[in-house]
Amino acid sequence: MNPAFEHLFYRAVKDHVLVDGRVGAGEAAWLRQVLFADGSVRDEGRKFLHELNGEAGHVGPEFQALFAEAMKMPQERRTSR
């Protein structure tokens, strides 16, 4: 993914999810669909979840479960180009 687009994408998602400062069950379910679209979460997605967790005024148990699941996934393997 293009880094500029990726930054814009995560910014828009964060603005949408944190509109009321909370990450509830609905937002967690939506995030799961967006971030786990291919069955795994990318490194950038894990970083995003860390940021979201720190910036949210309140996170529900559904987000906490999503966060824990994402953090258990292996990091991406990257090769030098």
PyMOL Python script that loads the backbone (N, CA, C, O; Angstrom):
from pymol import cmd

cmd.read_pdbstr("""\
ATOM      1  N   MET A   1       0.851  -1.173   0.000  1.00  0.00           N
ATOM      2  CA  MET A   1       0.000   0.000   0.000  1.00  0.00           C
ATOM      3  C   MET A   1       0.900   1.241   0.000  1.00  0.00           C
ATOM      4  O   MET A   1       1.953   1.248   0.637  1.00  0.00           O
ATOM      5  N   ASN A   2       0.495   2.248  -0.690  1.00  0.00           N
ATOM      6  CA  ASN A   2       1.220   3.512  -0.741  1.00  0.00           C
ATOM      7  C   ASN A   2       1.244   4.137   0.650  1.00  0.00           C
ATOM      8  O   ASN A   2       0.185   4.270   1.263  1.00  0.00           O
ATOM      9  N   PRO A   3       2.423   4.530   1.183  1.00  0.00           N
ATOM     10  CA  PRO A   3       2.513   5.080   2.535  1.00  0.00           C
ATOM     11  C   PRO A   3       1.639   6.314   2.774  1.00  0.00           C
ATOM     12  O   PRO A   3       1.069   6.462   3.855  1.00  0.00           O
ATOM     13  N   ALA A   4       1.527   7.191   1.793  1.00  0.00           N
ATOM     14  CA  ALA A   4       0.689   8.383   1.963  1.00  0.00           C
ATOM     15  C   ALA A   4      -0.782   8.002   2.061  1.00  0.00           C
ATOM     16  O   ALA A   4      -1.518   8.547   2.883  1.00  0.00           O
ATOM     17  N   PHE A   5      -1.203   7.065   1.220  1.00  0.00           N
ATOM     18  CA  PHE A   5      -2.586   6.606   1.274  1.00  0.00           C
ATOM     19  C   PHE A   5      -2.849   5.883   2.591  1.00  0.00           C
ATOM     20  O   PHE A   5      -3.891   6.076   3.217  1.00  0.00           O
ATOM     21  N   GLU A   6      -1.903   5.056   3.002  1.00  0.00           N
ATOM     22  CA  GLU A   6      -2.049   4.302   4.251  1.00  0.00           C
ATOM     23  C   GLU A   6      -2.222   5.250   5.437  1.00  0.00           C
ATOM     24  O   GLU A   6      -3.065   5.016   6.303  1.00  0.00           O
ATOM     25  N   HIS A   7      -1.433   6.308   5.477  1.00  0.00           N
ATOM     26  CA  HIS A   7      -1.549   7.301   6.549  1.00  0.00           C
ATOM     27  C   HIS A   7      -2.940   7.938   6.528  1.00  0.00           C
ATOM     28  O   HIS A   7      -3.585   8.067   7.568  1.00  0.00           O
ATOM     29  N   LEU A   8      -3.387   8.326   5.357  1.00  0.00           N
ATOM     30  CA  LEU A   8      -4.715   8.926   5.204  1.00  0.00           C
ATOM     31  C   LEU A   8      -5.807   7.939   5.614  1.00  0.00           C
ATOM     32  O   LEU A   8      -6.761   8.313   6.296  1.00  0.00           O
ATOM     33  N   PHE A   9      -5.670   6.690   5.202  1.00  0.00           N
ATOM     34  CA  PHE A   9      -6.641   5.656   5.531  1.00  0.00           C
ATOM     35  C   PHE A   9      -6.777   5.495   7.046  1.00  0.00           C
ATOM     36  O   PHE A   9      -7.885   5.554   7.580  1.00  0.00           O
ATOM     37  N   TYR A  10      -5.652   5.291   7.739  1.00  0.00           N
ATOM     38  CA  TYR A  10      -5.704   5.079   9.185  1.00  0.00           C
ATOM     39  C   TYR A  10      -6.197   6.322   9.918  1.00  0.00           C
ATOM     40  O   TYR A  10      -6.877   6.215  10.938  1.00  0.00           O
ATOM     41  N   ARG A  11      -5.862   7.488   9.406  1.00  0.00           N
ATOM     42  CA  ARG A  11      -6.351   8.735  10.011  1.00  0.00           C
ATOM     43  C   ARG A  11      -7.871   8.831   9.898  1.00  0.00           C
ATOM     44  O   ARG A  11      -8.549   9.197  10.858  1.00  0.00           O
ATOM     45  N   ALA A  12      -8.398   8.504   8.727  1.00  0.00           N
ATOM     46  CA  ALA A  12      -9.852   8.547   8.516  1.00  0.00           C
ATOM     47  C   ALA A  12     -10.561   7.516   9.393  1.00  0.00           C
ATOM     48  O   ALA A  12     -11.612   7.804   9.967  1.00  0.00           O
ATOM     49  N   VAL A  13      -9.992   6.325   9.496  1.00  0.00           N
ATOM     50  CA  VAL A  13     -10.583   5.290  10.348  1.00  0.00           C
ATOM     51  C   VAL A  13     -10.578   5.751  11.804  1.00  0.00           C
ATOM     52  O   VAL A  13     -11.577   5.600  12.506  1.00  0.00           O
ATOM     53  N   LYS A  14      -9.460   6.310  12.259  1.00  0.00           N
ATOM     54  CA  LYS A  14      -9.368   6.776  13.645  1.00  0.00           C
ATOM     55  C   LYS A  14     -10.383   7.876  13.913  1.00  0.00           C
ATOM     56  O   LYS A  14     -11.061   7.855  14.940  1.00  0.00           O
ATOM     57  N   ASP A  15     -10.498   8.833  13.006  1.00  0.00           N
ATOM     58  CA  ASP A  15     -11.471   9.913  13.171  1.00  0.00           C
ATOM     59  C   ASP A  15     -12.892   9.359  13.247  1.00  0.00           C
ATOM     60  O   ASP A  15     -13.705   9.836  14.039  1.00  0.00           O
ATOM     61  N   HIS A  16     -13.186   8.365  12.433  1.00  0.00           N
ATOM     62  CA  HIS A  16     -14.516   7.745  12.424  1.00  0.00           C
ATOM     63  C   HIS A  16     -14.789   6.996  13.728  1.00  0.00           C
ATOM     64  O   HIS A  16     -15.853   7.151  14.328  1.00  0.00           O
ATOM     65  N   VAL A  17     -13.830   6.190  14.159  1.00  0.00           N
ATOM     66  CA  VAL A  17     -14.029   5.349  15.335  1.00  0.00           C
ATOM     67  C   VAL A  17     -14.062   6.177  16.614  1.00  0.00           C
ATOM     68  O   VAL A  17     -14.844   5.882  17.518  1.00  0.00           O
ATOM     69  N   LEU A  18     -13.234   7.198  16.702  1.00  0.00           N
ATOM     70  CA  LEU A  18     -13.144   7.980  17.942  1.00  0.00           C
ATOM     71  C   LEU A  18     -14.039   9.213  17.954  1.00  0.00           C
ATOM     72  O   LEU A  18     -13.791  10.142  18.722  1.00  0.00           O
ATOM     73  N   VAL A  19     -15.065   9.239  17.126  1.00  0.00           N
ATOM     74  CA  VAL A  19     -15.933  10.418  17.059  1.00  0.00           C
ATOM     75  C   VAL A  19     -16.494  10.776  18.430  1.00  0.00           C
ATOM     76  O   VAL A  19     -16.679  11.958  18.721  1.00  0.00           O
ATOM     77  N   ASP A  20     -16.771   9.783  19.284  1.00  0.00           N
ATOM     78  CA  ASP A  20     -17.272  10.065  20.633  1.00  0.00           C
ATOM     79  C   ASP A  20     -16.250   9.713  21.715  1.00  0.00           C
ATOM     80  O   ASP A  20     -16.572   9.725  22.903  1.00  0.00           O
ATOM     81  N   GLY A  21     -15.008   9.395  21.300  1.00  0.00           N
ATOM     82  CA  GLY A  21     -13.938   9.092  22.254  1.00  0.00           C
ATOM     83  C   GLY A  21     -13.982   7.692  22.828  1.00  0.00           C
ATOM     84  O   GLY A  21     -13.183   7.353  23.700  1.00  0.00           O
ATOM     85  N   ARG A  22     -14.908   6.873  22.349  1.00  0.00           N
ATOM     86  CA  ARG A  22     -15.080   5.522  22.867  1.00  0.00           C
ATOM     87  C   ARG A  22     -14.956   4.503  21.735  1.00  0.00           C
ATOM     88  O   ARG A  22     -15.269   4.790  20.580  1.00  0.00           O
ATOM     89  N   VAL A  23     -14.496   3.320  22.092  1.00  0.00           N
ATOM     90  CA  VAL A  23     -14.480   2.215  21.131  1.00  0.00           C
ATOM     91  C   VAL A  23     -15.343   1.115  21.734  1.00  0.00           C
ATOM     92  O   VAL A  23     -14.890   0.340  22.576  1.00  0.00           O
ATOM     93  N   GLY A  24     -16.586   1.063  21.292  1.00  0.00           N
ATOM     94  CA  GLY A  24     -17.541   0.086  21.804  1.00  0.00           C
ATOM     95  C   GLY A  24     -17.609  -1.151  20.932  1.00  0.00           C
ATOM     96  O   GLY A  24     -16.757  -1.381  20.074  1.00  0.00           O
ATOM     97  N   ALA A  25     -18.639  -1.939  21.172  1.00  0.00           N
ATOM     98  CA  ALA A  25     -18.808  -3.210  20.469  1.00  0.00           C
ATOM     99  C   ALA A  25     -18.975  -3.006  18.960  1.00  0.00           C
ATOM    100  O   ALA A  25     -18.391  -3.745  18.168  1.00  0.00           O
ATOM    101  N   GLY A  26     -19.764  -2.016  18.564  1.00  0.00           N
ATOM    102  CA  GLY A  26     -19.985  -1.777  17.140  1.00  0.00           C
ATOM    103  C   GLY A  26     -18.715  -1.374  16.427  1.00  0.00           C
ATOM    104  O   GLY A  26     -18.418  -1.873  15.342  1.00  0.00           O
ATOM    105  N   GLU A  27     -17.964  -0.471  17.034  1.00  0.00           N
ATOM    106  CA  GLU A  27     -16.703  -0.031  16.424  1.00  0.00           C
ATOM    107  C   GLU A  27     -15.701  -1.183  16.372  1.00  0.00           C
ATOM    108  O   GLU A  27     -14.983  -1.336  15.383  1.00  0.00           O
ATOM    109  N   ALA A  28     -15.647  -1.992  17.429  1.00  0.00           N
ATOM    110  CA  ALA A  28     -14.718  -3.128  17.449  1.00  0.00           C
ATOM    111  C   ALA A  28     -15.055  -4.132  16.354  1.00  0.00           C
ATOM    112  O   ALA A  28     -14.157  -4.658  15.696  1.00  0.00           O
ATOM    113  N   ALA A  29     -16.342  -4.401  16.154  1.00  0.00           N
ATOM    114  CA  ALA A  29     -16.760  -5.332  15.104  1.00  0.00           C
ATOM    115  C   ALA A  29     -16.381  -4.784  13.728  1.00  0.00           C
ATOM    116  O   ALA A  29     -15.904  -5.527  12.871  1.00  0.00           O
ATOM    117  N   TRP A  30     -16.593  -3.498  13.522  1.00  0.00           N
ATOM    118  CA  TRP A  30     -16.244  -2.865  12.252  1.00  0.00           C
ATOM    119  C   TRP A  30     -14.733  -2.906  12.032  1.00  0.00           C
ATOM    120  O   TRP A  30     -14.271  -3.219  10.934  1.00  0.00           O
ATOM    121  N   LEU A  31     -13.962  -2.590  13.075  1.00  0.00           N
ATOM    122  CA  LEU A  31     -12.499  -2.637  12.974  1.00  0.00           C
ATOM    123  C   LEU A  31     -12.023  -4.047  12.628  1.00  0.00           C
ATOM    124  O   LEU A  31     -11.100  -4.223  11.832  1.00  0.00           O
ATOM    125  N   ARG A  32     -12.658  -5.041  13.229  1.00  0.00           N
ATOM    126  CA  ARG A  32     -12.285  -6.432  12.938  1.00  0.00           C
ATOM    127  C   ARG A  32     -12.477  -6.721  11.441  1.00  0.00           C
ATOM    128  O   ARG A  32     -11.620  -7.350  10.820  1.00  0.00           O
ATOM    129  N   GLN A  33     -13.581  -6.271  10.868  1.00  0.00           N
ATOM    130  CA  GLN A  33     -13.827  -6.487   9.437  1.00  0.00           C
ATOM    131  C   GLN A  33     -12.790  -5.767   8.579  1.00  0.00           C
ATOM    132  O   GLN A  33     -12.302  -6.316   7.591  1.00  0.00           O
ATOM    133  N   VAL A  34     -12.461  -4.551   8.956  1.00  0.00           N
ATOM    134  CA  VAL A  34     -11.535  -3.736   8.164  1.00  0.00           C
ATOM    135  C   VAL A  34     -10.098  -4.245   8.296  1.00  0.00           C
ATOM    136  O   VAL A  34      -9.407  -4.416   7.292  1.00  0.00           O
ATOM    137  N   LEU A  35      -9.651  -4.485   9.514  1.00  0.00           N
ATOM    138  CA  LEU A  35      -8.245  -4.820   9.742  1.00  0.00           C
ATOM    139  C   LEU A  35      -7.920  -6.293   9.509  1.00  0.00           C
ATOM    140  O   LEU A  35      -6.779  -6.626   9.186  1.00  0.00           O
ATOM    141  N   PHE A  36      -8.902  -7.179   9.667  1.00  0.00           N
ATOM    142  CA  PHE A  36      -8.679  -8.609   9.497  1.00  0.00           C
ATOM    143  C   PHE A  36      -9.314  -9.110   8.197  1.00  0.00           C
ATOM    144  O   PHE A  36      -9.709 -10.272   8.113  1.00  0.00           O
ATOM    145  N   ALA A  37      -9.413  -8.261   7.201  1.00  0.00           N
ATOM    146  CA  ALA A  37     -10.101  -8.601   5.950  1.00  0.00           C
ATOM    147  C   ALA A  37      -9.559  -9.876   5.311  1.00  0.00           C
ATOM    148  O   ALA A  37     -10.320 -10.655   4.737  1.00  0.00           O
ATOM    149  N   ASP A  38      -8.260 -10.090   5.408  1.00  0.00           N
ATOM    150  CA  ASP A  38      -7.672 -11.288   4.802  1.00  0.00           C
ATOM    151  C   ASP A  38      -7.323 -12.356   5.838  1.00  0.00           C
ATOM    152  O   ASP A  38      -6.574 -13.285   5.536  1.00  0.00           O
ATOM    153  N   GLY A  39      -7.853 -12.235   7.043  1.00  0.00           N
ATOM    154  CA  GLY A  39      -7.619 -13.238   8.089  1.00  0.00           C
ATOM    155  C   GLY A  39      -6.442 -12.936   8.993  1.00  0.00           C
ATOM    156  O   GLY A  39      -6.214 -13.648   9.971  1.00  0.00           O
ATOM    157  N   SER A  40      -5.698 -11.904   8.686  1.00  0.00           N
ATOM    158  CA  SER A  40      -4.582 -11.504   9.541  1.00  0.00           C
ATOM    159  C   SER A  40      -4.531  -9.979   9.574  1.00  0.00           C
ATOM    160  O   SER A  40      -5.215  -9.297   8.811  1.00  0.00           O
ATOM    161  N   VAL A  41      -3.711  -9.471  10.469  1.00  0.00           N
ATOM    162  CA  VAL A  41      -3.572  -8.016  10.569  1.00  0.00           C
ATOM    163  C   VAL A  41      -2.126  -7.652  10.261  1.00  0.00           C
ATOM    164  O   VAL A  41      -1.197  -8.317  10.720  1.00  0.00           O
ATOM    165  N   ARG A  42      -1.945  -6.603   9.489  1.00  0.00           N
ATOM    166  CA  ARG A  42      -0.604  -6.148   9.110  1.00  0.00           C
ATOM    167  C   ARG A  42       0.056  -5.424  10.281  1.00  0.00           C
ATOM    168  O   ARG A  42      -0.616  -5.029  11.234  1.00  0.00           O
ATOM    169  N   ASP A  43       1.365  -5.255  10.206  1.00  0.00           N
ATOM    170  CA  ASP A  43       2.107  -4.543  11.252  1.00  0.00           C
ATOM    171  C   ASP A  43       1.553  -3.140  11.461  1.00  0.00           C
ATOM    172  O   ASP A  43       1.454  -2.669  12.594  1.00  0.00           O
ATOM    173  N   GLU A  44       1.192  -2.476  10.368  1.00  0.00           N
ATOM    174  CA  GLU A  44       0.652  -1.127  10.473  1.00  0.00           C
ATOM    175  C   GLU A  44      -0.688  -1.128  11.198  1.00  0.00           C
ATOM    176  O   GLU A  44      -1.017  -0.181  11.912  1.00  0.00           O
ATOM    177  N   GLY A  45      -1.454  -2.188  11.013  1.00  0.00           N
ATOM    178  CA  GLY A  45      -2.727  -2.330  11.708  1.00  0.00           C
ATOM    179  C   GLY A  45      -2.535  -2.487  13.202  1.00  0.00           C
ATOM    180  O   GLY A  45      -3.296  -1.928  13.992  1.00  0.00           O
ATOM    181  N   ARG A  46      -1.519  -3.248  13.596  1.00  0.00           N
ATOM    182  CA  ARG A  46      -1.209  -3.400  15.028  1.00  0.00           C
ATOM    183  C   ARG A  46      -0.768  -2.065  15.623  1.00  0.00           C
ATOM    184  O   ARG A  46      -1.174  -1.708  16.730  1.00  0.00           O
ATOM    185  N   LYS A  47       0.052  -1.338  14.897  1.00  0.00           N
ATOM    186  CA  LYS A  47       0.480  -0.014  15.360  1.00  0.00           C
ATOM    187  C   LYS A  47      -0.733   0.896  15.528  1.00  0.00           C
ATOM    188  O   LYS A  47      -0.847   1.623  16.515  1.00  0.00           O
ATOM    189  N   PHE A  48      -1.628   0.846  14.558  1.00  0.00           N
ATOM    190  CA  PHE A  48      -2.844   1.645  14.609  1.00  0.00           C
ATOM    191  C   PHE A  48      -3.678   1.293  15.851  1.00  0.00           C
ATOM    192  O   PHE A  48      -4.170   2.186  16.541  1.00  0.00           O
ATOM    193  N   LEU A  49      -3.835   0.001  16.133  1.00  0.00           N
ATOM    194  CA  LEU A  49      -4.609  -0.410  17.305  1.00  0.00           C
ATOM    195  C   LEU A  49      -3.967   0.078  18.594  1.00  0.00           C
ATOM    196  O   LEU A  49      -4.675   0.457  19.527  1.00  0.00           O
ATOM    197  N   HIS A  50      -2.631   0.077  18.663  1.00  0.00           N
ATOM    198  CA  HIS A  50      -1.931   0.631  19.829  1.00  0.00           C
ATOM    199  C   HIS A  50      -2.290   2.105  20.003  1.00  0.00           C
ATOM    200  O   HIS A  50      -2.618   2.544  21.105  1.00  0.00           O
ATOM    201  N   GLU A  51      -2.225   2.861  18.915  1.00  0.00           N
ATOM    202  CA  GLU A  51      -2.543   4.287  18.969  1.00  0.00           C
ATOM    203  C   GLU A  51      -3.994   4.505  19.392  1.00  0.00           C
ATOM    204  O   GLU A  51      -4.282   5.353  20.237  1.00  0.00           O
ATOM    205  N   LEU A  52      -4.884   3.750  18.811  1.00  0.00           N
ATOM    206  CA  LEU A  52      -6.302   3.865  19.126  1.00  0.00           C
ATOM    207  C   LEU A  52      -6.551   3.548  20.600  1.00  0.00           C
ATOM    208  O   LEU A  52      -7.314   4.246  21.269  1.00  0.00           O
ATOM    209  N   ASN A  53      -5.916   2.512  21.094  1.00  0.00           N
ATOM    210  CA  ASN A  53      -6.052   2.114  22.495  1.00  0.00           C
ATOM    211  C   ASN A  53      -5.590   3.232  23.426  1.00  0.00           C
ATOM    212  O   ASN A  53      -6.198   3.467  24.470  1.00  0.00           O
ATOM    213  N   GLY A  54      -4.524   3.913  23.048  1.00  0.00           N
ATOM    214  CA  GLY A  54      -3.995   4.992  23.877  1.00  0.00           C
ATOM    215  C   GLY A  54      -4.803   6.280  23.801  1.00  0.00           C
ATOM    216  O   GLY A  54      -4.843   7.046  24.765  1.00  0.00           O
ATOM    217  N   GLU A  55      -5.443   6.523  22.670  1.00  0.00           N
ATOM    218  CA  GLU A  55      -6.160   7.781  22.468  1.00  0.00           C
ATOM    219  C   GLU A  55      -7.632   7.718  22.868  1.00  0.00           C
ATOM    220  O   GLU A  55      -8.251   8.753  23.109  1.00  0.00           O
ATOM    221  N   ALA A  56      -8.185   6.535  22.939  1.00  0.00           N
ATOM    222  CA  ALA A  56      -9.603   6.398  23.287  1.00  0.00           C
ATOM    223  C   ALA A  56      -9.812   6.710  24.764  1.00  0.00           C
ATOM    224  O   ALA A  56      -9.000   6.339  25.612  1.00  0.00           O
ATOM    225  N   GLY A  57     -10.891   7.383  25.052  1.00  0.00           N
ATOM    226  CA  GLY A  57     -11.241   7.655  26.443  1.00  0.00           C
ATOM    227  C   GLY A  57     -11.729   6.402  27.145  1.00  0.00           C
ATOM    228  O   GLY A  57     -11.549   6.249  28.353  1.00  0.00           O
ATOM    229  N   HIS A  58     -12.346   5.510  26.391  1.00  0.00           N
ATOM    230  CA  HIS A  58     -12.860   4.251  26.936  1.00  0.00           C
ATOM    231  C   HIS A  58     -12.852   3.208  25.827  1.00  0.00           C
ATOM    232  O   HIS A  58     -13.236   3.493  24.693  1.00  0.00           O
ATOM    233  N   VAL A  59     -12.413   1.998  26.163  1.00  0.00           N
ATOM    234  CA  VAL A  59     -12.506   0.883  25.223  1.00  0.00           C
ATOM    235  C   VAL A  59     -13.289  -0.234  25.902  1.00  0.00           C
ATOM    236  O   VAL A  59     -13.084  -0.533  27.078  1.00  0.00           O
ATOM    237  N   GLY A  60     -14.180  -0.835  25.146  1.00  0.00           N
ATOM    238  CA  GLY A  60     -14.998  -1.919  25.664  1.00  0.00           C
ATOM    239  C   GLY A  60     -14.279  -3.254  25.579  1.00  0.00           C
ATOM    240  O   GLY A  60     -13.206  -3.357  24.984  1.00  0.00           O
ATOM    241  N   PRO A  61     -14.878  -4.275  26.180  1.00  0.00           N
ATOM    242  CA  PRO A  61     -14.260  -5.609  26.179  1.00  0.00           C
ATOM    243  C   PRO A  61     -14.094  -6.190  24.777  1.00  0.00           C
ATOM    244  O   PRO A  61     -13.171  -6.969  24.540  1.00  0.00           O
ATOM    245  N   GLU A  62     -14.967  -5.823  23.853  1.00  0.00           N
ATOM    246  CA  GLU A  62     -14.845  -6.319  22.480  1.00  0.00           C
ATOM    247  C   GLU A  62     -13.581  -5.778  21.815  1.00  0.00           C
ATOM    248  O   GLU A  62     -12.893  -6.499  21.091  1.00  0.00           O
ATOM    249  N   PHE A  63     -13.283  -4.501  22.066  1.00  0.00           N
ATOM    250  CA  PHE A  63     -12.043  -3.936  21.522  1.00  0.00           C
ATOM    251  C   PHE A  63     -10.837  -4.556  22.221  1.00  0.00           C
ATOM    252  O   PHE A  63      -9.836  -4.856  21.571  1.00  0.00           O
ATOM    253  N   GLN A  64     -10.917  -4.750  23.521  1.00  0.00           N
ATOM    254  CA  GLN A  64      -9.812  -5.362  24.256  1.00  0.00           C
ATOM    255  C   GLN A  64      -9.498  -6.751  23.704  1.00  0.00           C
ATOM    256  O   GLN A  64      -8.331  -7.124  23.587  1.00  0.00           O
ATOM    257  N   ALA A  65     -10.543  -7.521  23.361  1.00  0.00           N
ATOM    258  CA  ALA A  65     -10.342  -8.852  22.781  1.00  0.00           C
ATOM    259  C   ALA A  65      -9.710  -8.754  21.390  1.00  0.00           C
ATOM    260  O   ALA A  65      -8.808  -9.524  21.059  1.00  0.00           O
ATOM    261  N   LEU A  66     -10.182  -7.810  20.585  1.00  0.00           N
ATOM    262  CA  LEU A  66      -9.607  -7.579  19.258  1.00  0.00           C
ATOM    263  C   LEU A  66      -8.138  -7.191  19.373  1.00  0.00           C
ATOM    264  O   LEU A  66      -7.293  -7.711  18.645  1.00  0.00           O
ATOM    265  N   PHE A  67      -7.845  -6.293  20.272  1.00  0.00           N
ATOM    266  CA  PHE A  67      -6.476  -5.827  20.500  1.00  0.00           C
ATOM    267  C   PHE A  67      -5.575  -6.996  20.890  1.00  0.00           C
ATOM    268  O   PHE A  67      -4.497  -7.171  20.321  1.00  0.00           O
ATOM    269  N   ALA A  68      -6.017  -7.793  21.859  1.00  0.00           N
ATOM    270  CA  ALA A  68      -5.220  -8.938  22.318  1.00  0.00           C
ATOM    271  C   ALA A  68      -4.981  -9.935  21.187  1.00  0.00           C
ATOM    272  O   ALA A  68      -3.876 -10.455  21.039  1.00  0.00           O
ATOM    273  N   GLU A  69      -6.009 -10.198  20.396  1.00  0.00           N
ATOM    274  CA  GLU A  69      -5.872 -11.128  19.275  1.00  0.00           C
ATOM    275  C   GLU A  69      -4.868 -10.615  18.247  1.00  0.00           C
ATOM    276  O   GLU A  69      -4.040 -11.376  17.748  1.00  0.00           O
ATOM    277  N   ALA A  70      -4.943  -9.329  17.933  1.00  0.00           N
ATOM    278  CA  ALA A  70      -4.032  -8.741  16.955  1.00  0.00           C
ATOM    279  C   ALA A  70      -2.588  -8.776  17.458  1.00  0.00           C
ATOM    280  O   ALA A  70      -1.668  -9.007  16.674  1.00  0.00           O
ATOM    281  N   MET A  71      -2.385  -8.553  18.743  1.00  0.00           N
ATOM    282  CA  MET A  71      -1.030  -8.527  19.285  1.00  0.00           C
ATOM    283  C   MET A  71      -0.403  -9.920  19.326  1.00  0.00           C
ATOM    284  O   MET A  71       0.822 -10.040  19.344  1.00  0.00           O
ATOM    285  N   LYS A  72      -1.217 -10.966  19.341  1.00  0.00           N
ATOM    286  CA  LYS A  72      -0.700 -12.340  19.356  1.00  0.00           C
ATOM    287  C   LYS A  72      -0.256 -12.809  17.973  1.00  0.00           C
ATOM    288  O   LYS A  72       0.506 -13.769  17.856  1.00  0.00           O
ATOM    289  N   MET A  73      -0.728 -12.139  16.933  1.00  0.00           N
ATOM    290  CA  MET A  73      -0.387 -12.558  15.568  1.00  0.00           C
ATOM    291  C   MET A  73       1.079 -12.267  15.269  1.00  0.00           C
ATOM    292  O   MET A  73       1.630 -11.274  15.743  1.00  0.00           O
ATOM    293  N   PRO A  74       1.707 -13.136  14.482  1.00  0.00           N
ATOM    294  CA  PRO A  74       3.121 -12.912  14.147  1.00  0.00           C
ATOM    295  C   PRO A  74       3.296 -11.668  13.291  1.00  0.00           C
ATOM    296  O   PRO A  74       2.419 -11.286  12.516  1.00  0.00           O
ATOM    297  N   GLN A  75       4.467 -11.047  13.458  1.00  0.00           N
ATOM    298  CA  GLN A  75       4.784  -9.880  12.641  1.00  0.00           C
ATOM    299  C   GLN A  75       4.998 -10.326  11.206  1.00  0.00           C
ATOM    300  O   GLN A  75       5.308 -11.484  10.927  1.00  0.00           O
ATOM    301  N   GLU A  76       4.822  -9.374  10.310  1.00  0.00           N
ATOM    302  CA  GLU A  76       5.032  -9.646   8.890  1.00  0.00           C
ATOM    303  C   GLU A  76       6.498  -9.952   8.623  1.00  0.00           C
ATOM    304  O   GLU A  76       7.389  -9.405   9.273  1.00  0.00           O
ATOM    305  N   ARG A  77       6.728 -10.810   7.682  1.00  0.00           N
ATOM    306  CA  ARG A  77       8.109 -11.070   7.227  1.00  0.00           C
ATOM    307  C   ARG A  77       8.376 -10.126   6.078  1.00  0.00           C
ATOM    308  O   ARG A  77       7.649 -10.113   5.085  1.00  0.00           O
ATOM    309  N   ARG A  78       9.397  -9.357   6.216  1.00  0.00           N
ATOM    310  CA  ARG A  78       9.760  -8.409   5.154  1.00  0.00           C
ATOM    311  C   ARG A  78      11.119  -8.761   4.616  1.00  0.00           C
ATOM    312  O   ARG A  78      12.017  -9.156   5.360  1.00  0.00           O
ATOM    313  N   THR A  79      11.264  -8.616   3.327  1.00  0.00           N
ATOM    314  CA  THR A  79      12.549  -8.894   2.693  1.00  0.00           C
ATOM    315  C   THR A  79      13.150  -7.584   2.200  1.00  0.00           C
ATOM    316  O   THR A  79      12.434  -6.629   1.898  1.00  0.00           O
ATOM    317  N   SER A  80      14.440  -7.559   2.128  1.00  0.00           N
ATOM    318  CA  SER A  80      15.139  -6.380   1.591  1.00  0.00           C
ATOM    319  C   SER A  80      14.964  -6.359   0.099  1.00  0.00           C
ATOM    320  O   SER A  80      14.948  -7.397  -0.563  1.00  0.00           O
ATOM    321  N   ARG A  81      14.834  -5.168  -0.414  1.00  0.00           N
ATOM    322  CA  ARG A  81      14.699  -5.039  -1.869  1.00  0.00           C
ATOM    323  C   ARG A  81      15.912  -4.393  -2.450  1.00  0.00           C
ATOM    324  O   ARG A  81      15.987  -4.197  -3.663  1.00  0.00           O
TER     325      ARG A  81
END
""", "prot")
cmd.dss("prot")
cmd.show_as("cartoon", "prot")
cmd.util.cbc("prot")
cmd.orient("prot")
